[in-house]
Amino acid sequence: MTKAVSYLRVSSKGQVNGDGFPRQRDAIARYAAAHAIELVAEFRDEGVSGTKDLDDRQGLGDLMARIRSNGVRLVLVERADRLARDLVVSELLLAEFAKLGAAVIAADSGENLAATDADPTRVLIRQVLGAVAQFEKSIIVAKLRAARVRKRRETGRCEGRKRFGEKPGEAEILALMRTLRRKPRGRERLSFDRIAARLNAMALPTRTGARWRGVTVWGILRRASGVA
């Protein structure tokens, strides 16, 4: 069987525990089963916009490193916009995969998005669909922004998702995160992954009930006070 790795992405932290990841995983698994492909690893980015390039995506960066290190040359995604919504970012990422000799297959179409010898018409169609996805995302963002502005104008406030630390019991956990992140004299400060491991060892709850992850700790500290 051909070996492959998968890449999953959701755009917001609120989607992490929704159906985004299960839906993507299921579509990829069905494609793999139908084409005698063995999935050997999964990489994902949680709450990362599809307009972000490689430097801003830990999961995608780890996937690239995996490809460089062990010879797996096949990547499966649910559909093209899970790799990127921004057309320029998408083409740059696909060019990087092509340089590594890796194929990127969209499970919904079976197309190798990174093919360098693709038919020009198919490339044009892919790029047009990418531009449409980018446009649709921009429209959604603009509508949400307008709704927030309208509500703030009408009521004087616009409640969004509360930051971690604002709900009962979270302030103590946030304070502990900050303490663990401070650099001890003469020693290196703890990484976000090690802080997450400490919180899990202490059985401290996340807001969603999932286990702590380094990227979650990083996001909380960054939003809370910029300590990270």
Backbone torsions as a table, in degrees:
resi	resn	phi	psi	omega
1	MET	NA	143.1	175.6
2	THR	-70.5	135.4	179.3
3	LYS	-92.7	144.5	-179.2
4	ALA	-147.9	161.1	171.2
5	VAL	-117.6	157.5	-179.5
6	SER	-116.0	154.3	176.6
7	TYR	-129.5	128.6	-179.1
8	LEU	-125.2	147.9	178.9
9	ARG	-151.9	138.9	167.9
10	VAL	-124.3	151.6	-169.6
11	SER	-82.9	-26.6	-175.5
12	SER	-131.0	156.5	178.8
13	LYS	-62.3	-31.1	179.8
14	GLY	-66.6	-19.4	-179.8
15	GLN	-88.4	-10.3	-173.9
16	VAL	-57.8	-40.8	-178.5
17	ASN	-100.9	14.7	176.4
18	GLY	-89.6	-153.7	-176.4
19	ASP	-94.1	2.7	-177.5
20	GLY	-58.7	-53.6	-178.8
21	PHE	-67.0	-47.5	177.6
22	PRO	-58.9	-40.1	179.9
23	ARG	-63.7	-45.9	-179.9
24	GLN	-64.7	-43.5	-179.0
25	ARG	-62.1	-40.6	-178.9
26	ASP	-66.5	-44.0	179.9
27	ALA	-62.7	-41.0	179.4
28	ILE	-67.2	-42.6	-179.5
29	ALA	-63.4	-40.1	179.2
30	ARG	-65.6	-39.8	177.9
31	TYR	-65.7	-43.3	-179.8
32	ALA	-61.1	-44.0	-179.3
33	ALA	-63.6	-37.0	-177.7
34	ALA	-74.4	-17.6	-175.8
35	HIS	-121.9	22.9	176.2
36	ALA	53.3	48.0	179.2
37	ILE	-111.4	133.1	178.0
38	GLU	-100.1	118.8	177.5
39	LEU	-82.8	119.8	-175.6
40	VAL	-106.5	-11.7	179.2
41	ALA	-164.2	151.9	176.6
42	GLU	-123.4	135.0	175.9
43	PHE	-123.4	141.1	-178.7
44	ARG	-149.2	154.7	175.0
45	ASP	-120.1	126.9	-176.0
46	GLU	-101.7	122.0	177.2
47	GLY	65.7	40.2	-179.1
48	VAL	-118.7	124.4	-178.8
49	SER	-62.9	146.7	176.8
50	GLY	-73.0	0.0	175.9
51	THR	-94.4	-4.1	-178.5
52	LYS	-81.8	142.2	179.3
53	ASP	-90.3	-172.0	-170.7
54	LEU	-60.3	-36.5	-176.6
55	ASP	-63.5	-21.4	-176.9
56	ASP	-103.1	12.5	-177.5
57	ARG	-129.0	104.0	-178.9
58	GLN	-63.0	-45.7	-177.6
59	GLY	-61.9	-46.1	-179.2
60	LEU	-68.1	-36.3	176.3
61	GLY	-63.2	-41.7	177.6
62	ASP	-64.9	-36.4	177.8
63	LEU	-62.5	-46.1	178.4
64	MET	-58.9	-42.3	179.7
65	ALA	-63.5	-38.5	178.3
66	ARG	-62.4	-43.2	179.5
67	ILE	-62.2	-42.5	-179.5
68	ARG	-65.9	-27.6	-169.6
69	SER	-93.3	-32.5	-168.3
70	ASN	-129.4	8.9	172.0
71	GLY	89.9	-8.2	175.2
72	VAL	-67.0	128.4	-174.5
73	ARG	-126.8	27.2	179.4
74	LEU	-136.3	127.2	179.5
75	VAL	-121.3	132.0	177.4
76	LEU	-111.3	132.8	173.8
77	VAL	-126.9	157.8	-180.0
78	GLU	-63.1	-49.1	177.2
79	ARG	-155.9	170.5	-171.0
80	ALA	-59.4	-36.9	-175.7
81	ASP	-74.7	-7.4	173.0
82	ARG	-73.8	-26.3	175.0
83	LEU	-75.2	-47.7	178.4
84	ALA	-165.2	146.7	174.3
85	ARG	-97.6	-29.1	178.7
86	ASP	-78.4	127.5	-174.1
87	LEU	-60.9	-44.5	-178.6
88	VAL	-64.7	-45.7	178.5
89	VAL	-59.7	-43.4	-179.7
90	SER	-59.2	-47.5	-177.9
91	GLU	-66.8	-35.8	178.2
92	LEU	-66.6	-42.7	178.7
93	LEU	-65.1	-42.3	179.5
94	LEU	-65.2	-35.9	176.4
95	ALA	-64.2	-36.8	178.3
96	GLU	-66.8	-42.3	176.4
97	PHE	-61.3	-41.1	180.0
98	ALA	-62.6	-39.2	177.5
99	LYS	-60.9	-33.1	-179.9
100	LEU	-82.7	-2.9	-178.6
101	GLY	74.3	25.2	-176.9
102	ALA	-103.7	142.1	173.4
103	ALA	-94.8	141.8	176.6
104	VAL	-120.0	108.7	-175.1
105	ILE	-101.6	127.6	173.3
106	ALA	-85.6	120.8	-175.3
107	ALA	-64.7	-28.3	-177.2
108	ASP	-74.1	-24.3	-177.6
109	SER	-121.2	-19.1	-176.2
110	GLY	76.4	6.6	-177.4
111	GLU	-81.8	140.7	171.9
112	ASN	-83.1	102.7	-175.4
113	LEU	-66.5	-24.1	-175.9
114	ALA	-97.8	10.2	-177.8
115	ALA	-64.7	128.1	-179.4
116	THR	-86.4	-14.9	-179.4
117	ASP	-110.0	23.5	-177.3
118	ALA	-66.3	152.2	176.8
119	ASP	-60.3	132.9	-177.4
120	PRO	-55.4	-35.0	179.6
121	THR	-65.4	-40.9	179.6
122	ARG	-67.4	-38.0	176.8
123	VAL	-62.2	-43.9	179.3
124	LEU	-61.3	-43.3	179.1
125	ILE	-61.7	-43.9	179.4
126	ARG	-60.8	-42.8	-178.2
127	GLN	-68.9	-37.3	177.1
128	VAL	-63.9	-44.6	178.4
129	LEU	-62.8	-37.3	177.0
130	GLY	-64.0	-40.9	178.6
131	ALA	-66.4	-38.2	177.6
132	VAL	-63.9	-43.9	178.6
133	ALA	-61.0	-40.9	178.7
134	GLN	-64.2	-42.1	179.4
135	PHE	-64.2	-44.8	-179.5
136	GLU	-62.1	-40.6	178.2
137	LYS	-63.2	-41.4	179.8
138	SER	-63.5	-38.8	178.8
139	ILE	-64.0	-43.9	179.8
140	ILE	-61.4	-46.0	179.8
141	VAL	-60.9	-42.9	-179.1
142	ALA	-64.6	-40.7	179.2
143	LYS	-64.8	-42.6	179.4
144	LEU	-65.4	-40.1	178.8
145	ARG	-63.8	-42.9	179.4
146	ALA	-63.5	-38.7	178.8
147	ALA	-64.5	-40.5	178.7
148	ARG	-65.1	-43.4	179.5
149	VAL	-62.3	-42.9	180.0
150	ARG	-63.5	-42.8	-179.6
151	LYS	-66.9	-39.3	179.4
152	ARG	-65.2	-37.5	179.3
153	ARG	-67.3	-37.7	-176.5
154	GLU	-79.6	-36.7	-173.1
155	THR	-114.4	-13.1	-178.7
156	GLY	86.5	-3.4	178.4
157	ARG	-155.7	159.8	178.4
158	CYS	-142.7	102.8	-177.0
159	GLU	-71.8	127.2	172.2
160	GLY	-112.3	-166.5	177.7
161	ARG	-68.5	127.9	-177.5
162	LYS	-65.7	139.7	176.9
163	ARG	-68.1	152.2	176.0
164	PHE	-62.5	131.5	-176.4
165	GLY	113.0	-15.5	-178.3
166	GLU	-92.5	-16.5	178.3
167	LYS	-92.9	157.4	-178.4
168	PRO	-54.8	133.4	176.8
169	GLY	87.0	-10.9	-176.1
170	GLU	-88.0	-26.4	-176.7
171	ALA	-60.8	-38.2	179.9
172	GLU	-66.6	-39.5	179.4
173	ILE	-68.0	-40.3	177.6
174	LEU	-62.1	-42.6	178.4
175	ALA	-62.3	-39.1	178.2
176	LEU	-65.4	-40.9	176.8
177	MET	-57.1	-46.5	-179.0
178	ARG	-62.6	-41.0	179.3
179	THR	-63.4	-45.3	-178.9
180	LEU	-66.6	-28.5	-177.3
181	ARG	-81.1	-20.1	-179.7
182	ARG	-63.2	144.4	-177.6
183	LYS	-82.0	116.7	176.9
184	PRO	-68.8	149.7	179.7
185	ARG	-62.8	125.6	176.0
186	GLY	81.2	0.9	180.0
187	ARG	-134.4	160.7	176.4
188	GLU	-77.3	146.3	178.0
189	ARG	-78.2	159.8	-176.6
190	LEU	-67.6	141.8	174.6
191	SER	-72.7	165.5	178.6
192	PHE	-64.3	-35.9	178.1
193	ASP	-64.1	-40.3	-179.9
194	ARG	-70.7	-34.1	175.3
195	ILE	-64.0	-43.3	178.1
196	ALA	-60.0	-41.0	179.2
197	ALA	-63.2	-39.3	178.0
198	ARG	-63.2	-44.7	-179.4
199	LEU	-63.4	-39.8	177.7
200	ASN	-65.7	-39.9	179.7
201	ALA	-64.3	-30.0	178.9
202	MET	-87.1	0.5	179.2
203	ALA	58.8	33.9	177.2
204	LEU	-81.6	135.3	-172.6
205	PRO	-80.6	145.1	166.5
206	THR	-84.6	170.8	179.9
207	ARG	-65.5	-32.0	-175.9
208	THR	-96.0	-9.9	-177.4
209	GLY	92.3	-5.0	177.6
210	ALA	-78.8	171.2	177.0
211	ARG	-74.8	152.8	176.9
212	TRP	-68.6	141.8	173.9
213	ARG	-128.9	153.8	-178.1
214	GLY	-56.2	-41.4	-178.2
215	VAL	-66.0	-30.3	178.0
216	THR	-68.9	-45.1	178.4
217	VAL	-60.7	-45.3	179.3
218	TRP	-57.2	-46.6	-178.3
219	GLY	-64.6	-40.0	-179.5
220	ILE	-65.1	-47.1	-179.4
221	LEU	-65.7	-38.4	179.5
222	ARG	-64.6	-44.6	179.8
223	ARG	-70.9	-33.3	-174.0
224	ALA	-70.8	-47.6	-173.5
225	SER	-154.7	1.7	-179.5
226	GLY	75.9	12.3	179.8
227	VAL	-60.7	-37.2	-176.8
228	ALA	-70.1	NA	NA
